[in-house]
Amino acid sequence: MALRPIITIGNSVLRKKAKPVPKNKIRTMEMRTLVEDMQETVQAAKGIGLSAPQISVLKQVVVINIPHEIELHSVWSKESSYVLFNPRITEIGPDTKGYWEECLSVPNLKGFVVRPTSITVEYLDQYAIYRVVHLENFRATIFQHEMDHLNGKLYTDSIEGLPYVA
């Protein structure tokens, strides 16, 4: 495993769309190494999630590690660690809520972003097994934030009001 440099706002890679990972490539050593490196990198950076484009890899891969101390009020999913390949949102609830978001690729800045409070996400896990997870509130926000990176979008594109220095 190795720490990978996290690229920051202004780097053009963050504005590019990531490519799906073919199912038959998910269980390869290359993908296993990528996931392990991403997990080590996000942990060292004291982050919650990391998408492959944030380390200059334009593949649809996301790792999320939700600390237990965060109060999440999730009704459906109680897991705290996720590895997602080719995730997509298949359902979006009608309600929205805003949270102050931060990003490892946008250091020292926070912004208030309103997002749907309920989503359903389909993805392949690190074993290429199809998964479906229903997420609510802050967990839904975390997933949407990380999945935006796969489409070349940053949370700063959706800030309501002015950001502030964290």
Phi and psi in radians as a Rosetta constraint file:
Dihedral C 1 N 2 CA 2 C 2 CIRCULARHARMONIC -2.592 0.35
Dihedral N 2 CA 2 C 2 N 3 CIRCULARHARMONIC 2.539 0.35
Dihedral C 2 N 3 CA 3 C 3 CIRCULARHARMONIC -1.279 0.35
Dihedral N 3 CA 3 C 3 N 4 CIRCULARHARMONIC 2.377 0.35
Dihedral C 3 N 4 CA 4 C 4 CIRCULARHARMONIC -1.919 0.35
Dihedral N 4 CA 4 C 4 N 5 CIRCULARHARMONIC 2.514 0.35
Dihedral C 4 N 5 CA 5 C 5 CIRCULARHARMONIC -1.181 0.35
Dihedral N 5 CA 5 C 5 N 6 CIRCULARHARMONIC 2.339 0.35
Dihedral C 5 N 6 CA 6 C 6 CIRCULARHARMONIC -1.587 0.35
Dihedral N 6 CA 6 C 6 N 7 CIRCULARHARMONIC 2.145 0.35
Dihedral C 6 N 7 CA 7 C 7 CIRCULARHARMONIC -1.399 0.35
Dihedral N 7 CA 7 C 7 N 8 CIRCULARHARMONIC 2.723 0.35
Dihedral C 7 N 8 CA 8 C 8 CIRCULARHARMONIC -2.103 0.35
Dihedral N 8 CA 8 C 8 N 9 CIRCULARHARMONIC 2.912 0.35
Dihedral C 8 N 9 CA 9 C 9 CIRCULARHARMONIC -0.839 0.35
Dihedral N 9 CA 9 C 9 N 10 CIRCULARHARMONIC 2.396 0.35
Dihedral C 9 N 10 CA 10 C 10 CIRCULARHARMONIC 1.870 0.35
Dihedral N 10 CA 10 C 10 N 11 CIRCULARHARMONIC -0.429 0.35
Dihedral C 10 N 11 CA 11 C 11 CIRCULARHARMONIC -1.366 0.35
Dihedral N 11 CA 11 C 11 N 12 CIRCULARHARMONIC 2.194 0.35
Dihedral C 11 N 12 CA 12 C 12 CIRCULARHARMONIC -1.105 0.35
Dihedral N 12 CA 12 C 12 N 13 CIRCULARHARMONIC -0.386 0.35
Dihedral C 12 N 13 CA 13 C 13 CIRCULARHARMONIC -1.049 0.35
Dihedral N 13 CA 13 C 13 N 14 CIRCULARHARMONIC -0.605 0.35
Dihedral C 13 N 14 CA 14 C 14 CIRCULARHARMONIC -1.143 0.35
Dihedral N 14 CA 14 C 14 N 15 CIRCULARHARMONIC -0.253 0.35
Dihedral C 14 N 15 CA 15 C 15 CIRCULARHARMONIC -1.798 0.35
Dihedral N 15 CA 15 C 15 N 16 CIRCULARHARMONIC 0.118 0.35
Dihedral C 15 N 16 CA 16 C 16 CIRCULARHARMONIC -1.777 0.35
Dihedral N 16 CA 16 C 16 N 17 CIRCULARHARMONIC 2.660 0.35
Dihedral C 16 N 17 CA 17 C 17 CIRCULARHARMONIC -1.408 0.35
Dihedral N 17 CA 17 C 17 N 18 CIRCULARHARMONIC 2.389 0.35
Dihedral C 17 N 18 CA 18 C 18 CIRCULARHARMONIC -1.424 0.35
Dihedral N 18 CA 18 C 18 N 19 CIRCULARHARMONIC 2.646 0.35
Dihedral C 18 N 19 CA 19 C 19 CIRCULARHARMONIC -1.651 0.35
Dihedral N 19 CA 19 C 19 N 20 CIRCULARHARMONIC 2.525 0.35
Dihedral C 19 N 20 CA 20 C 20 CIRCULARHARMONIC -1.087 0.35
Dihedral N 20 CA 20 C 20 N 21 CIRCULARHARMONIC 2.653 0.35
Dihedral C 20 N 21 CA 21 C 21 CIRCULARHARMONIC -1.697 0.35
Dihedral N 21 CA 21 C 21 N 22 CIRCULARHARMONIC 2.120 0.35
Dihedral C 21 N 22 CA 22 C 22 CIRCULARHARMONIC -0.993 0.35
Dihedral N 22 CA 22 C 22 N 23 CIRCULARHARMONIC 2.448 0.35
Dihedral C 22 N 23 CA 23 C 23 CIRCULARHARMONIC -0.925 0.35
Dihedral N 23 CA 23 C 23 N 24 CIRCULARHARMONIC -0.699 0.35
Dihedral C 23 N 24 CA 24 C 24 CIRCULARHARMONIC -1.272 0.35
Dihedral N 24 CA 24 C 24 N 25 CIRCULARHARMONIC -0.092 0.35
Dihedral C 24 N 25 CA 25 C 25 CIRCULARHARMONIC -1.764 0.35
Dihedral N 25 CA 25 C 25 N 26 CIRCULARHARMONIC -0.207 0.35
Dihedral C 25 N 26 CA 26 C 26 CIRCULARHARMONIC -1.096 0.35
Dihedral N 26 CA 26 C 26 N 27 CIRCULARHARMONIC -0.672 0.35
Dihedral C 26 N 27 CA 27 C 27 CIRCULARHARMONIC -1.571 0.35
Dihedral N 27 CA 27 C 27 N 28 CIRCULARHARMONIC 0.263 0.35
Dihedral C 27 N 28 CA 28 C 28 CIRCULARHARMONIC -1.364 0.35
Dihedral N 28 CA 28 C 28 N 29 CIRCULARHARMONIC 2.832 0.35
Dihedral C 28 N 29 CA 29 C 29 CIRCULARHARMONIC -1.084 0.35
Dihedral N 29 CA 29 C 29 N 30 CIRCULARHARMONIC -0.615 0.35
Dihedral C 29 N 30 CA 30 C 30 CIRCULARHARMONIC -1.038 0.35
Dihedral N 30 CA 30 C 30 N 31 CIRCULARHARMONIC -0.804 0.35
Dihedral C 30 N 31 CA 31 C 31 CIRCULARHARMONIC -1.269 0.35
Dihedral N 31 CA 31 C 31 N 32 CIRCULARHARMONIC -0.644 0.35
Dihedral C 31 N 32 CA 32 C 32 CIRCULARHARMONIC -1.070 0.35
Dihedral N 32 CA 32 C 32 N 33 CIRCULARHARMONIC -0.765 0.35
Dihedral C 32 N 33 CA 33 C 33 CIRCULARHARMONIC -1.125 0.35
Dihedral N 33 CA 33 C 33 N 34 CIRCULARHARMONIC -0.741 0.35
Dihedral C 33 N 34 CA 34 C 34 CIRCULARHARMONIC -1.026 0.35
Dihedral N 34 CA 34 C 34 N 35 CIRCULARHARMONIC -0.844 0.35
Dihedral C 34 N 35 CA 35 C 35 CIRCULARHARMONIC -1.094 0.35
Dihedral N 35 CA 35 C 35 N 36 CIRCULARHARMONIC -0.792 0.35
Dihedral C 35 N 36 CA 36 C 36 CIRCULARHARMONIC -1.077 0.35
Dihedral N 36 CA 36 C 36 N 37 CIRCULARHARMONIC -0.728 0.35
Dihedral C 36 N 37 CA 37 C 37 CIRCULARHARMONIC -1.123 0.35
Dihedral N 37 CA 37 C 37 N 38 CIRCULARHARMONIC -0.715 0.35
Dihedral C 37 N 38 CA 38 C 38 CIRCULARHARMONIC -1.123 0.35
Dihedral N 38 CA 38 C 38 N 39 CIRCULARHARMONIC -0.731 0.35
Dihedral C 38 N 39 CA 39 C 39 CIRCULARHARMONIC -1.126 0.35
Dihedral N 39 CA 39 C 39 N 40 CIRCULARHARMONIC -0.738 0.35
Dihedral C 39 N 40 CA 40 C 40 CIRCULARHARMONIC -1.156 0.35
Dihedral N 40 CA 40 C 40 N 41 CIRCULARHARMONIC -0.705 0.35
Dihedral C 40 N 41 CA 41 C 41 CIRCULARHARMONIC -1.148 0.35
Dihedral N 41 CA 41 C 41 N 42 CIRCULARHARMONIC -0.806 0.35
Dihedral C 41 N 42 CA 42 C 42 CIRCULARHARMONIC -1.171 0.35
Dihedral N 42 CA 42 C 42 N 43 CIRCULARHARMONIC -0.630 0.35
Dihedral C 42 N 43 CA 43 C 43 CIRCULARHARMONIC -1.159 0.35
Dihedral N 43 CA 43 C 43 N 44 CIRCULARHARMONIC -0.788 0.35
Dihedral C 43 N 44 CA 44 C 44 CIRCULARHARMONIC -1.107 0.35
Dihedral N 44 CA 44 C 44 N 45 CIRCULARHARMONIC -0.567 0.35
Dihedral C 44 N 45 CA 45 C 45 CIRCULARHARMONIC -1.463 0.35
Dihedral N 45 CA 45 C 45 N 46 CIRCULARHARMONIC -0.041 0.35
Dihedral C 45 N 46 CA 46 C 46 CIRCULARHARMONIC 1.037 0.35
Dihedral N 46 CA 46 C 46 N 47 CIRCULARHARMONIC 0.707 0.35
Dihedral C 46 N 47 CA 47 C 47 CIRCULARHARMONIC -1.764 0.35
Dihedral N 47 CA 47 C 47 N 48 CIRCULARHARMONIC 3.086 0.35
Dihedral C 47 N 48 CA 48 C 48 CIRCULARHARMONIC -1.770 0.35
Dihedral N 48 CA 48 C 48 N 49 CIRCULARHARMONIC -0.705 0.35
Dihedral C 48 N 49 CA 49 C 49 CIRCULARHARMONIC -2.472 0.35
Dihedral N 49 CA 49 C 49 N 50 CIRCULARHARMONIC 2.805 0.35
Dihedral C 49 N 50 CA 50 C 50 CIRCULARHARMONIC -2.645 0.35
Dihedral N 50 CA 50 C 50 N 51 CIRCULARHARMONIC 2.324 0.35
Dihedral C 50 N 51 CA 51 C 51 CIRCULARHARMONIC -1.858 0.35
Dihedral N 51 CA 51 C 51 N 52 CIRCULARHARMONIC 2.573 0.35
Dihedral C 51 N 52 CA 52 C 52 CIRCULARHARMONIC -0.933 0.35
Dihedral N 52 CA 52 C 52 N 53 CIRCULARHARMONIC -0.671 0.35
Dihedral C 52 N 53 CA 53 C 53 CIRCULARHARMONIC -1.020 0.35
Dihedral N 53 CA 53 C 53 N 54 CIRCULARHARMONIC -0.424 0.35
Dihedral C 53 N 54 CA 54 C 54 CIRCULARHARMONIC -1.219 0.35
Dihedral N 54 CA 54 C 54 N 55 CIRCULARHARMONIC -0.257 0.35
Dihedral C 54 N 55 CA 55 C 55 CIRCULARHARMONIC -2.033 0.35
Dihedral N 55 CA 55 C 55 N 56 CIRCULARHARMONIC 0.481 0.35
Dihedral C 55 N 56 CA 56 C 56 CIRCULARHARMONIC 1.194 0.35
Dihedral N 56 CA 56 C 56 N 57 CIRCULARHARMONIC 0.452 0.35
Dihedral C 56 N 57 CA 57 C 57 CIRCULARHARMONIC -1.997 0.35
Dihedral N 57 CA 57 C 57 N 58 CIRCULARHARMONIC 1.944 0.35
Dihedral C 57 N 58 CA 58 C 58 CIRCULARHARMONIC -1.507 0.35
Dihedral N 58 CA 58 C 58 N 59 CIRCULARHARMONIC 1.101 0.35
Dihedral C 58 N 59 CA 59 C 59 CIRCULARHARMONIC -2.217 0.35
Dihedral N 59 CA 59 C 59 N 60 CIRCULARHARMONIC 2.613 0.35
Dihedral C 59 N 60 CA 60 C 60 CIRCULARHARMONIC -1.408 0.35
Dihedral N 60 CA 60 C 60 N 61 CIRCULARHARMONIC 1.383 0.35
Dihedral C 60 N 61 CA 61 C 61 CIRCULARHARMONIC -2.350 0.35
Dihedral N 61 CA 61 C 61 N 62 CIRCULARHARMONIC 2.335 0.35
Dihedral C 61 N 62 CA 62 C 62 CIRCULARHARMONIC -2.366 0.35
Dihedral N 62 CA 62 C 62 N 63 CIRCULARHARMONIC 2.431 0.35
Dihedral C 62 N 63 CA 63 C 63 CIRCULARHARMONIC -2.096 0.35
Dihedral N 63 CA 63 C 63 N 64 CIRCULARHARMONIC 2.425 0.35
Dihedral C 63 N 64 CA 64 C 64 CIRCULARHARMONIC -2.353 0.35
Dihedral N 64 CA 64 C 64 N 65 CIRCULARHARMONIC 2.252 0.35
Dihedral C 64 N 65 CA 65 C 65 CIRCULARHARMONIC -2.281 0.35
Dihedral N 65 CA 65 C 65 N 66 CIRCULARHARMONIC 1.796 0.35
Dihedral C 65 N 66 CA 66 C 66 CIRCULARHARMONIC -1.584 0.35
Dihedral N 66 CA 66 C 66 N 67 CIRCULARHARMONIC 2.077 0.35
Dihedral C 66 N 67 CA 67 C 67 CIRCULARHARMONIC -1.098 0.35
Dihedral N 67 CA 67 C 67 N 68 CIRCULARHARMONIC 2.506 0.35
Dihedral C 67 N 68 CA 68 C 68 CIRCULARHARMONIC -1.138 0.35
Dihedral N 68 CA 68 C 68 N 69 CIRCULARHARMONIC -0.439 0.35
Dihedral C 68 N 69 CA 69 C 69 CIRCULARHARMONIC -1.322 0.35
Dihedral N 69 CA 69 C 69 N 70 CIRCULARHARMONIC -0.189 0.35
Dihedral C 69 N 70 CA 70 C 70 CIRCULARHARMONIC -1.406 0.35
Dihedral N 70 CA 70 C 70 N 71 CIRCULARHARMONIC 2.219 0.35
Dihedral C 70 N 71 CA 71 C 71 CIRCULARHARMONIC -1.409 0.35
Dihedral N 71 CA 71 C 71 N 72 CIRCULARHARMONIC 2.016 0.35
Dihedral C 71 N 72 CA 72 C 72 CIRCULARHARMONIC -1.927 0.35
Dihedral N 72 CA 72 C 72 N 73 CIRCULARHARMONIC -0.361 0.35
Dihedral C 72 N 73 CA 73 C 73 CIRCULARHARMONIC 0.881 0.35
Dihedral N 73 CA 73 C 73 N 74 CIRCULARHARMONIC 0.734 0.35
Dihedral C 73 N 74 CA 74 C 74 CIRCULARHARMONIC -1.579 0.35
Dihedral N 74 CA 74 C 74 N 75 CIRCULARHARMONIC 2.218 0.35
Dihedral C 74 N 75 CA 75 C 75 CIRCULARHARMONIC -1.455 0.35
Dihedral N 75 CA 75 C 75 N 76 CIRCULARHARMONIC -0.671 0.35
Dihedral C 75 N 76 CA 76 C 76 CIRCULARHARMONIC -1.646 0.35
Dihedral N 76 CA 76 C 76 N 77 CIRCULARHARMONIC -0.802 0.35
Dihedral C 76 N 77 CA 77 C 77 CIRCULARHARMONIC -1.941 0.35
Dihedral N 77 CA 77 C 77 N 78 CIRCULARHARMONIC 2.219 0.35
Dihedral C 77 N 78 CA 78 C 78 CIRCULARHARMONIC -1.921 0.35
Dihedral N 78 CA 78 C 78 N 79 CIRCULARHARMONIC 0.015 0.35
Dihedral C 78 N 79 CA 79 C 79 CIRCULARHARMONIC -1.143 0.35
Dihedral N 79 CA 79 C 79 N 80 CIRCULARHARMONIC 2.759 0.35
Dihedral C 79 N 80 CA 80 C 80 CIRCULARHARMONIC -2.124 0.35
Dihedral N 80 CA 80 C 80 N 81 CIRCULARHARMONIC -0.262 0.35
Dihedral C 80 N 81 CA 81 C 81 CIRCULARHARMONIC -2.176 0.35
Dihedral N 81 CA 81 C 81 N 82 CIRCULARHARMONIC 2.367 0.35
Dihedral C 81 N 82 CA 82 C 82 CIRCULARHARMONIC -2.398 0.35
Dihedral N 82 CA 82 C 82 N 83 CIRCULARHARMONIC 2.519 0.35
Dihedral C 82 N 83 CA 83 C 83 CIRCULARHARMONIC -2.171 0.35
Dihedral N 83 CA 83 C 83 N 84 CIRCULARHARMONIC 2.123 0.35
Dihedral C 83 N 84 CA 84 C 84 CIRCULARHARMONIC -2.113 0.35
Dihedral N 84 CA 84 C 84 N 85 CIRCULARHARMONIC 2.223 0.35
Dihedral C 84 N 85 CA 85 C 85 CIRCULARHARMONIC -1.935 0.35
Dihedral N 85 CA 85 C 85 N 86 CIRCULARHARMONIC 2.328 0.35
Dihedral C 85 N 86 CA 86 C 86 CIRCULARHARMONIC 0.926 0.35
Dihedral N 86 CA 86 C 86 N 87 CIRCULARHARMONIC 0.814 0.35
Dihedral C 86 N 87 CA 87 C 87 CIRCULARHARMONIC -1.238 0.35
Dihedral N 87 CA 87 C 87 N 88 CIRCULARHARMONIC 2.601 0.35
Dihedral C 87 N 88 CA 88 C 88 CIRCULARHARMONIC -2.573 0.35
Dihedral N 88 CA 88 C 88 N 89 CIRCULARHARMONIC 2.514 0.35
Dihedral C 88 N 89 CA 89 C 89 CIRCULARHARMONIC -1.468 0.35
Dihedral N 89 CA 89 C 89 N 90 CIRCULARHARMONIC 2.179 0.35
Dihedral C 89 N 90 CA 90 C 90 CIRCULARHARMONIC -1.880 0.35
Dihedral N 90 CA 90 C 90 N 91 CIRCULARHARMONIC -0.336 0.35
Dihedral C 90 N 91 CA 91 C 91 CIRCULARHARMONIC -2.479 0.35
Dihedral N 91 CA 91 C 91 N 92 CIRCULARHARMONIC 2.481 0.35
Dihedral C 91 N 92 CA 92 C 92 CIRCULARHARMONIC -2.296 0.35
Dihedral N 92 CA 92 C 92 N 93 CIRCULARHARMONIC 2.195 0.35
Dihedral C 92 N 93 CA 93 C 93 CIRCULARHARMONIC -1.275 0.35
Dihedral N 93 CA 93 C 93 N 94 CIRCULARHARMONIC 2.870 0.35
Dihedral C 93 N 94 CA 94 C 94 CIRCULARHARMONIC -1.374 0.35
Dihedral N 94 CA 94 C 94 N 95 CIRCULARHARMONIC -0.363 0.35
Dihedral C 94 N 95 CA 95 C 95 CIRCULARHARMONIC -1.529 0.35
Dihedral N 95 CA 95 C 95 N 96 CIRCULARHARMONIC 2.671 0.35
Dihedral C 95 N 96 CA 96 C 96 CIRCULARHARMONIC -2.270 0.35
Dihedral N 96 CA 96 C 96 N 97 CIRCULARHARMONIC 2.794 0.35
Dihedral C 96 N 97 CA 97 C 97 CIRCULARHARMONIC -2.721 0.35
Dihedral N 97 CA 97 C 97 N 98 CIRCULARHARMONIC 2.616 0.35
Dihedral C 97 N 98 CA 98 C 98 CIRCULARHARMONIC -1.841 0.35
Dihedral N 98 CA 98 C 98 N 99 CIRCULARHARMONIC 2.563 0.35
Dihedral C 98 N 99 CA 99 C 99 CIRCULARHARMONIC -2.359 0.35
Dihedral N 99 CA 99 C 99 N 100 CIRCULARHARMONIC 2.697 0.35
Dihedral C 99 N 100 CA 100 C 100 CIRCULARHARMONIC -1.392 0.35
Dihedral N 100 CA 100 C 100 N 101 CIRCULARHARMONIC 2.078 0.35
Dihedral C 100 N 101 CA 101 C 101 CIRCULARHARMONIC -1.887 0.35
Dihedral N 101 CA 101 C 101 N 102 CIRCULARHARMONIC 2.641 0.35
Dihedral C 101 N 102 CA 102 C 102 CIRCULARHARMONIC -2.285 0.35
Dihedral N 102 CA 102 C 102 N 103 CIRCULARHARMONIC 2.922 0.35
Dihedral C 102 N 103 CA 103 C 103 CIRCULARHARMONIC -2.643 0.35
Dihedral N 103 CA 103 C 103 N 104 CIRCULARHARMONIC 2.414 0.35
Dihedral C 103 N 104 CA 104 C 104 CIRCULARHARMONIC -1.100 0.35
Dihedral N 104 CA 104 C 104 N 105 CIRCULARHARMONIC -0.420 0.35
Dihedral C 104 N 105 CA 105 C 105 CIRCULARHARMONIC -1.592 0.35
Dihedral N 105 CA 105 C 105 N 106 CIRCULARHARMONIC -0.041 0.35
Dihedral C 105 N 106 CA 106 C 106 CIRCULARHARMONIC -2.269 0.35
Dihedral N 106 CA 106 C 106 N 107 CIRCULARHARMONIC 1.270 0.35
Dihedral C 106 N 107 CA 107 C 107 CIRCULARHARMONIC -1.118 0.35
Dihedral N 107 CA 107 C 107 N 108 CIRCULARHARMONIC 2.560 0.35
Dihedral C 107 N 108 CA 108 C 108 CIRCULARHARMONIC 1.109 0.35
Dihedral N 108 CA 108 C 108 N 109 CIRCULARHARMONIC 0.468 0.35
Dihedral C 108 N 109 CA 109 C 109 CIRCULARHARMONIC -2.416 0.35
Dihedral N 109 CA 109 C 109 N 110 CIRCULARHARMONIC 2.475 0.35
Dihedral C 109 N 110 CA 110 C 110 CIRCULARHARMONIC -2.199 0.35
Dihedral N 110 CA 110 C 110 N 111 CIRCULARHARMONIC 2.584 0.35
Dihedral C 110 N 111 CA 111 C 111 CIRCULARHARMONIC -2.560 0.35
Dihedral N 111 CA 111 C 111 N 112 CIRCULARHARMONIC 2.593 0.35
Dihedral C 111 N 112 CA 112 C 112 CIRCULARHARMONIC -1.555 0.35
Dihedral N 112 CA 112 C 112 N 113 CIRCULARHARMONIC 2.094 0.35
Dihedral C 112 N 113 CA 113 C 113 CIRCULARHARMONIC -2.187 0.35
Dihedral N 113 CA 113 C 113 N 114 CIRCULARHARMONIC 2.292 0.35
Dihedral C 113 N 114 CA 114 C 114 CIRCULARHARMONIC -1.709 0.35
Dihedral N 114 CA 114 C 114 N 115 CIRCULARHARMONIC 2.257 0.35
Dihedral C 114 N 115 CA 115 C 115 CIRCULARHARMONIC -2.424 0.35
Dihedral N 115 CA 115 C 115 N 116 CIRCULARHARMONIC 2.887 0.35
Dihedral C 115 N 116 CA 116 C 116 CIRCULARHARMONIC -1.033 0.35
Dihedral N 116 CA 116 C 116 N 117 CIRCULARHARMONIC 2.465 0.35
Dihedral C 116 N 117 CA 117 C 117 CIRCULARHARMONIC -1.522 0.35
Dihedral N 117 CA 117 C 117 N 118 CIRCULARHARMONIC -0.162 0.35
Dihedral C 117 N 118 CA 118 C 118 CIRCULARHARMONIC -2.461 0.35
Dihedral N 118 CA 118 C 118 N 119 CIRCULARHARMONIC 2.167 0.35
Dihedral C 118 N 119 CA 119 C 119 CIRCULARHARMONIC -2.446 0.35
Dihedral N 119 CA 119 C 119 N 120 CIRCULARHARMONIC 2.755 0.35
Dihedral C 119 N 120 CA 120 C 120 CIRCULARHARMONIC -2.072 0.35
Dihedral N 120 CA 120 C 120 N 121 CIRCULARHARMONIC 2.295 0.35
Dihedral C 120 N 121 CA 121 C 121 CIRCULARHARMONIC -2.117 0.35
Dihedral N 121 CA 121 C 121 N 122 CIRCULARHARMONIC 2.322 0.35
Dihedral C 121 N 122 CA 122 C 122 CIRCULARHARMONIC -1.878 0.35
Dihedral N 122 CA 122 C 122 N 123 CIRCULARHARMONIC 2.462 0.35
Dihedral C 122 N 123 CA 123 C 123 CIRCULARHARMONIC -2.833 0.35
Dihedral N 123 CA 123 C 123 N 124 CIRCULARHARMONIC 2.994 0.35
Dihedral C 123 N 124 CA 124 C 124 CIRCULARHARMONIC -1.846 0.35
Dihedral N 124 CA 124 C 124 N 125 CIRCULARHARMONIC 2.384 0.35
Dihedral C 124 N 125 CA 125 C 125 CIRCULARHARMONIC -1.493 0.35
Dihedral N 125 CA 125 C 125 N 126 CIRCULARHARMONIC -3.020 0.35
Dihedral C 125 N 126 CA 126 C 126 CIRCULARHARMONIC -1.177 0.35
Dihedral N 126 CA 126 C 126 N 127 CIRCULARHARMONIC -0.181 0.35
Dihedral C 126 N 127 CA 127 C 127 CIRCULARHARMONIC -1.799 0.35
Dihedral N 127 CA 127 C 127 N 128 CIRCULARHARMONIC 0.165 0.35
Dihedral C 127 N 128 CA 128 C 128 CIRCULARHARMONIC 1.166 0.35
Dihedral N 128 CA 128 C 128 N 129 CIRCULARHARMONIC 0.463 0.35
Dihedral C 128 N 129 CA 129 C 129 CIRCULARHARMONIC -1.627 0.35
Dihedral N 129 CA 129 C 129 N 130 CIRCULARHARMONIC 2.303 0.35
Dihedral C 129 N 130 CA 130 C 130 CIRCULARHARMONIC -1.177 0.35
Dihedral N 130 CA 130 C 130 N 131 CIRCULARHARMONIC 2.295 0.35
Dihedral C 130 N 131 CA 131 C 131 CIRCULARHARMONIC -2.309 0.35
Dihedral N 131 CA 131 C 131 N 132 CIRCULARHARMONIC 2.652 0.35
Dihedral C 131 N 132 CA 132 C 132 CIRCULARHARMONIC -2.297 0.35
Dihedral N 132 CA 132 C 132 N 133 CIRCULARHARMONIC 2.312 0.35
Dihedral C 132 N 133 CA 133 C 133 CIRCULARHARMONIC -2.351 0.35
Dihedral N 133 CA 133 C 133 N 134 CIRCULARHARMONIC 2.383 0.35
Dihedral C 133 N 134 CA 134 C 134 CIRCULARHARMONIC -1.778 0.35
Dihedral N 134 CA 134 C 134 N 135 CIRCULARHARMONIC 2.248 0.35
Dihedral C 134 N 135 CA 135 C 135 CIRCULARHARMONIC -2.207 0.35
Dihedral N 135 CA 135 C 135 N 136 CIRCULARHARMONIC 2.554 0.35
Dihedral C 135 N 136 CA 136 C 136 CIRCULARHARMONIC -2.308 0.35
Dihedral N 136 CA 136 C 136 N 137 CIRCULARHARMONIC 2.739 0.35
Dihedral C 136 N 137 CA 137 C 137 CIRCULARHARMONIC 0.965 0.35
Dihedral N 137 CA 137 C 137 N 138 CIRCULARHARMONIC -2.232 0.35
Dihedral C 137 N 138 CA 138 C 138 CIRCULARHARMONIC -1.142 0.35
Dihedral N 138 CA 138 C 138 N 139 CIRCULARHARMONIC -0.585 0.35
Dihedral C 138 N 139 CA 139 C 139 CIRCULARHARMONIC -1.072 0.35
Dihedral N 139 CA 139 C 139 N 140 CIRCULARHARMONIC -0.721 0.35
Dihedral C 139 N 140 CA 140 C 140 CIRCULARHARMONIC -1.075 0.35
Dihedral N 140 CA 140 C 140 N 141 CIRCULARHARMONIC -0.693 0.35
Dihedral C 140 N 141 CA 141 C 141 CIRCULARHARMONIC -1.116 0.35
Dihedral N 141 CA 141 C 141 N 142 CIRCULARHARMONIC -0.775 0.35
Dihedral C 141 N 142 CA 142 C 142 CIRCULARHARMONIC -1.006 0.35
Dihedral N 142 CA 142 C 142 N 143 CIRCULARHARMONIC -0.856 0.35
Dihedral C 142 N 143 CA 143 C 143 CIRCULARHARMONIC -1.099 0.35
Dihedral N 143 CA 143 C 143 N 144 CIRCULARHARMONIC -0.761 0.35
Dihedral C 143 N 144 CA 144 C 144 CIRCULARHARMONIC -1.109 0.35
Dihedral N 144 CA 144 C 144 N 145 CIRCULARHARMONIC -0.716 0.35
Dihedral C 144 N 145 CA 145 C 145 CIRCULARHARMONIC -1.038 0.35
Dihedral N 145 CA 145 C 145 N 146 CIRCULARHARMONIC -0.864 0.35
Dihedral C 145 N 146 CA 146 C 146 CIRCULARHARMONIC -1.194 0.35
Dihedral N 146 CA 146 C 146 N 147 CIRCULARHARMONIC -0.681 0.35
Dihedral C 146 N 147 CA 147 C 147 CIRCULARHARMONIC -1.203 0.35
Dihedral N 147 CA 147 C 147 N 148 CIRCULARHARMONIC -0.497 0.35
Dihedral C 147 N 148 CA 148 C 148 CIRCULARHARMONIC -1.006 0.35
Dihedral N 148 CA 148 C 148 N 149 CIRCULARHARMONIC -0.662 0.35
Dihedral C 148 N 149 CA 149 C 149 CIRCULARHARMONIC -1.012 0.35
Dihedral N 149 CA 149 C 149 N 150 CIRCULARHARMONIC -0.556 0.35
Dihedral C 149 N 150 CA 150 C 150 CIRCULARHARMONIC -1.212 0.35
Dihedral N 150 CA 150 C 150 N 151 CIRCULARHARMONIC -0.306 0.35
Dihedral C 150 N 151 CA 151 C 151 CIRCULARHARMONIC -1.909 0.35
Dihedral N 151 CA 151 C 151 N 152 CIRCULARHARMONIC 0.266 0.35
Dihedral C 151 N 152 CA 152 C 152 CIRCULARHARMONIC 1.307 0.35
Dihedral N 152 CA 152 C 152 N 153 CIRCULARHARMONIC 0.420 0.35
Dihedral C 152 N 153 CA 153 C 153 CIRCULARHARMONIC -2.001 0.35
Dihedral N 153 CA 153 C 153 N 154 CIRCULARHARMONIC 2.463 0.35
Dihedral C 153 N 154 CA 154 C 154 CIRCULARHARMONIC -1.949 0.35
Dihedral N 154 CA 154 C 154 N 155 CIRCULARHARMONIC 2.708 0.35
Dihedral C 154 N 155 CA 155 C 155 CIRCULARHARMONIC -1.070 0.35
Dihedral N 155 CA 155 C 155 N 156 CIRCULARHARMONIC -0.434 0.35
Dihedral C 155 N 156 CA 156 C 156 CIRCULARHARMONIC -1.109 0.35
Dihedral N 156 CA 156 C 156 N 157 CIRCULARHARMONIC -0.352 0.35
Dihedral C 156 N 157 CA 157 C 157 CIRCULARHARMONIC -1.223 0.35
Dihedral N 157 CA 157 C 157 N 158 CIRCULARHARMONIC -0.329 0.35
Dihedral C 157 N 158 CA 158 C 158 CIRCULARHARMONIC -2.085 0.35
Dihedral N 158 CA 158 C 158 N 159 CIRCULARHARMONIC 0.178 0.35
Dihedral C 158 N 159 CA 159 C 159 CIRCULARHARMONIC -1.110 0.35
Dihedral N 159 CA 159 C 159 N 160 CIRCULARHARMONIC 2.366 0.35
Dihedral C 159 N 160 CA 160 C 160 CIRCULARHARMONIC -1.694 0.35
Dihedral N 160 CA 160 C 160 N 161 CIRCULARHARMONIC 2.236 0.35
Dihedral C 160 N 161 CA 161 C 161 CIRCULARHARMONIC 1.392 0.35
Dihedral N 161 CA 161 C 161 N 162 CIRCULARHARMONIC -2.685 0.35
Dihedral C 161 N 162 CA 162 C 162 CIRCULARHARMONIC -1.800 0.35
Dihedral N 162 CA 162 C 162 N 163 CIRCULARHARMONIC 2.470 0.35
Dihedral C 162 N 163 CA 163 C 163 CIRCULARHARMONIC -1.278 0.35
Dihedral N 163 CA 163 C 163 N 164 CIRCULARHARMONIC 2.901 0.35
Dihedral C 163 N 164 CA 164 C 164 CIRCULARHARMONIC -2.357 0.35
Dihedral N 164 CA 164 C 164 N 165 CIRCULARHARMONIC 2.747 0.35
Dihedral C 164 N 165 CA 165 C 165 CIRCULARHARMONIC -1.307 0.35
Dihedral N 165 CA 165 C 165 N 166 CIRCULARHARMONIC 2.229 0.35
